């Protein structure tokens, strides 16, 4: 699983001109899944994202989590995080999960975030979405389960 987390003041997603989801302060999470991902990996990544301390404390240091600031999540599925551009100029997406598996993992990811008490808004899987955001900082964090969960071998295949 790969995720791009952007700390936002606000974010929204529309599909076919209709507002699908919107949040205030929190994270815009672009989430991509491979066929190697399973429940353990997705739960581990959801927990890592929930606990990320990238909001400022009273001294201006990144030291507060999403939960501590009462933040929300706008979750967007994005297979293009698995783009492979090492050969030529046209990306290959062969590393992205099959649509059925990726959708199952995306729904599980959102469920895991909600189980921890977070408000989660979602895009529509595989839809043509228009995402707007006001990045706060800007702060953007990139997570790859193969790197993030490496120290926790019980969380990886």
N, C-alpha and C positions, 0 to 999 in steps of 0.2 A: 504494500500500500504506500502511496505517496500522497502527501498533503502539502498545500501551500496555505499558510495561515496569515491573514492580514488583520492587524489590529485596526478596527474601524470605529468611527464615530457614528456611522450609519451605513447601511447597505440594503439593496433591494434587488429583486429579480423579477423580470416580466417575461411572459410567454405569450406570443401572438397579441401583444399590446395590453395584456391583462396582468395586473400585479399578482404575482404568485406568492411572494414572501418578502418581508421587510423586517429589519432589526434596527435598534439604536446601538449604543455602545456594545462592543463585543468583537467577535471574530467572523470574518468571511473565510470559510474553509472550502478550498477547491480540493476535492478528493478523487484520486484515481486508484483503480484496483487492478491487480493481475490475477491470473488463474491460480497462483501460488497462495494467495491470501485465504485465510480461514478465520473462523470465529475468534480464535486466540489472538491472532495478529490484529484484527480489527478492534477487539476490546482493548488490547494493549495500546494501540494508537489513540483511541478515543480517550482513554485515561490520561495518556501523556498530554494530549491537547487540552483536556480539562484542567490539568495541573500546571500548564505553562505559566510561568510568572513573568509576564511581559507588559503588565500595566504598572504605571508609576506609583510609588508610595509617596508619603508626605515629604520625603527628601529628594524626590525626583529620580529615584532609582527604580529600575524594572524589578519589582519585588512582589507584585500582587497578581493573583490568578483571576481567571474569568469568574469563578465563584465569588471571590472576595469583592469584586466590583459589581456584582449583580449583572454580569454581561450575558449577552445572547449570542446565538450562533446562526449564521446563514450558511447552510451546507449546499454546495453545488457539485454535482458529479462532473468529472472532467477527465476523460480517457486520454486527452492530449498530453497529460503529464507523463505519459509513457512514450512520448515521441523520441525516436532514435534518428538523429541527424548526422551520424558519423559517416555515412556514405551518400554522396550527392547532396542535392538541395531539397529534395522532396522527402519529408519525414516518413518513417515507417512506424506503424503503431502495433507491430506484431507482439510487443511485450504487454499490451493492454489486455485485460481479461475479456473473456467472451461476454457479450451483452447480458445474457441471463445470469451468469455468475457475478458480474460486476454490479448488476442491479440488486441482487440478493445481498451482497456485501455493503453496498451503499445504504440500503434500508436498515441493515444491522448496525452500521456505524451510527446512523441517526438515532436508532433505538437506544444504543449504549449511552450516547450523550444525554438523552432524555432520562434514562434510568438514574442518572446522577443529578437530576433536578434541574438541568439546564433547559431553557426555552430554546427550541430549535425550529427554525423555518427552513424550508427546502425548495430547491428548484424541482423541475420535472426531469426525471432520468431520460436521457437521449433526446431531449427537446432542444430546439434552437432557442436559447435563452439570451436575454440582454441583462447584464449585471451592472449595477451602478454601486459605487462605493466612495466613501470619504475616508481614505487611509489616514490613520492617526499616527503621526510621527515623521515620516512613514516608518512603520514597523512591519516587516514581512519575514516570516520564518518558513523554511522549507524542511520538511521531515520525510524521511524514507524509512520504512519499517526495517529494512535490511541494515540500516545504520543505527537507528534509534533503539531498536529492540535487541541489538547485537549482544549487549552485556547481559541480557536476560534470555539466555538460550532456551529456557522453557517456554518462551513466548514465540519462538521461531520454529519453522519446520526444520 
